Amino acid sequence: MAWLVGIVLALGVSAFARLVGLDRDRAFYPTVLAVIALLYDLFAAMGESTRALLVESAVAAVFLGAVALGFKRDLRIVVVALVAHGVFDLMHGYFIQNPGVPGWWPMFCLAYDATAGLCLAALLYFSAKESGSRYEALA
């Protein structure tokens, strides 16, 4: 059920962003990724684990680097980072002990991240096709 909710919410957020024009700004999906990257830090704080917070912050820093690079250079980096974060969600519990993470979170976040990444990929593809040049509509 968590994966279904993740997919539906990601599609809903992406559709809403498209409808009101939020995704016309190239900062929208990088901002989504930045928020996603920091949620495990929130869970570590909720679980009152300093060790988990330090580890999660180091991982978040990598994704925030992808946010900056993708925003400045190429939004395809954000697509890859969103999908990579989804894969990270699947593996998270094997490598990082974070007592604040809800049991349903990894599947929800995997579904959300991958769906959001695919929505951005579709937006980039169709924007490039419409404008005749890469990312002109999102510049």
C-alpha positions as CSV (number, residue, x, y, z in Angstrom):
1,M,0.0,0.0,0.0
2,A,2.8,2.4,0.8
3,W,4.2,2.2,-2.7
4,L,0.8,2.9,-4.2
5,V,0.4,6.0,-2.0
6,G,3.9,7.1,-3.0
7,I,3.1,6.8,-6.7
8,V,-0.2,8.6,-6.4
9,L,1.2,11.4,-4.4
10,A,4.1,12.0,-6.7
11,L,1.8,12.0,-9.7
12,G,-0.5,14.4,-7.9
13,V,2.3,16.8,-6.9
14,S,3.7,16.7,-10.5
15,A,0.3,17.2,-12.0
16,F,-0.4,20.1,-9.7
17,A,2.9,21.7,-10.4
18,R,2.2,21.4,-14.1
19,L,-1.3,22.8,-13.8
20,V,-0.2,25.9,-11.9
21,G,3.1,26.3,-13.7
22,L,5.5,25.6,-10.8
23,D,7.5,23.1,-12.9
24,R,8.2,25.8,-15.5
25,D,10.9,27.0,-13.2
26,R,14.0,24.8,-13.3
27,A,14.2,25.1,-9.5
28,F,11.1,23.1,-8.7
29,Y,12.3,19.5,-9.0
30,P,15.8,20.3,-7.4
31,T,13.9,21.7,-4.5
32,V,11.7,18.6,-4.2
33,L,15.0,16.5,-4.2
34,A,16.5,18.8,-1.5
35,V,13.5,18.2,0.7
36,I,13.5,14.4,0.0
37,A,17.2,14.3,0.8
38,L,16.7,15.8,4.3
39,L,13.8,13.7,5.5
40,Y,16.0,11.0,6.9
41,D,17.7,13.7,9.0
42,L,14.3,14.6,10.3
43,F,13.7,11.0,11.2
44,A,17.0,10.8,13.0
45,A,16.1,13.9,15.1
46,M,12.7,12.4,15.9
47,G,14.4,9.2,16.9
48,E,16.8,11.2,19.1
49,S,19.9,9.5,17.5
50,T,22.9,11.8,17.1
51,R,24.8,9.0,15.4
52,A,22.0,8.5,12.8
53,L,21.8,12.3,12.3
54,L,25.5,12.5,11.5
55,V,25.4,9.6,9.0
56,E,22.1,10.8,7.4
57,S,23.6,14.3,7.1
58,A,26.6,13.0,5.2
59,V,24.3,11.1,2.8
60,A,22.1,14.2,2.5
61,A,25.1,16.3,1.6
62,V,25.8,14.0,-1.4
63,F,22.2,14.5,-2.7
64,L,22.3,18.2,-2.0
65,G,25.4,18.3,-4.2
66,A,23.4,16.6,-6.9
67,V,20.7,19.3,-6.3
68,A,23.2,22.1,-6.9
69,L,24.9,20.5,-9.8
70,G,21.7,19.5,-11.5
71,F,20.1,22.9,-11.0
72,K,23.2,24.8,-12.3
73,R,24.2,22.4,-15.2
74,D,21.7,19.8,-16.3
75,L,18.4,18.7,-14.8
76,R,19.0,15.2,-16.0
77,I,21.3,15.0,-12.9
78,V,18.3,15.6,-10.8
79,V,16.4,12.8,-12.6
80,V,19.2,10.4,-11.8
81,A,19.5,11.6,-8.2
82,L,15.8,11.2,-7.6
83,V,15.8,7.6,-8.9
84,A,19.1,7.0,-7.0
85,H,17.5,8.2,-3.8
86,G,14.7,5.7,-4.4
87,V,17.3,2.9,-4.6
88,F,18.9,4.3,-1.5
89,D,15.6,4.0,0.2
90,L,15.5,0.2,-0.5
91,M,19.0,-0.3,0.9
92,H,18.8,2.3,3.7
93,G,17.9,-0.1,6.5
94,Y,20.8,-2.4,5.7
95,F,23.4,0.3,6.1
96,I,22.0,2.9,8.5
97,Q,20.3,2.3,11.8
98,N,17.8,5.2,12.2
99,P,15.2,4.6,14.9
100,G,12.9,7.4,13.7
101,V,12.2,5.9,10.2
102,P,8.7,4.5,10.0
103,G,8.5,0.9,8.8
104,W,6.4,1.9,5.7
105,W,8.8,4.8,4.7
106,P,11.3,2.9,2.4
107,M,8.6,1.6,0.0
108,F,6.7,4.9,0.1
109,C,9.8,7.0,-0.6
110,L,11.1,4.6,-3.3
111,A,7.8,4.9,-5.1
112,Y,7.6,8.7,-4.7
113,D,11.2,9.3,-5.7
114,A,11.2,7.1,-8.8
115,T,7.8,8.5,-9.9
116,A,9.0,12.1,-9.4
117,G,12.2,11.3,-11.3
118,L,10.2,9.8,-14.2
119,C,7.9,12.9,-14.2
120,L,10.9,15.2,-14.5
121,A,12.3,13.0,-17.2
122,A,9.1,13.2,-19.2
123,L,8.9,17.0,-18.7
124,L,12.5,17.4,-20.0
125,Y,11.8,15.2,-22.9
126,F,8.6,16.9,-24.0
127,S,10.0,20.4,-23.3
128,A,13.0,19.7,-25.5
129,K,10.8,18.2,-28.2
130,E,8.4,21.2,-28.2
131,S,11.1,23.9,-28.1
132,G,13.4,22.3,-30.5
133,S,16.4,22.7,-28.2
134,R,17.3,21.0,-25.0
135,Y,15.7,22.4,-21.8
136,E,14.9,25.8,-23.4
137,A,11.5,25.8,-21.7
138,L,13.1,25.2,-18.3
139,A,16.1,27.6,-18.6
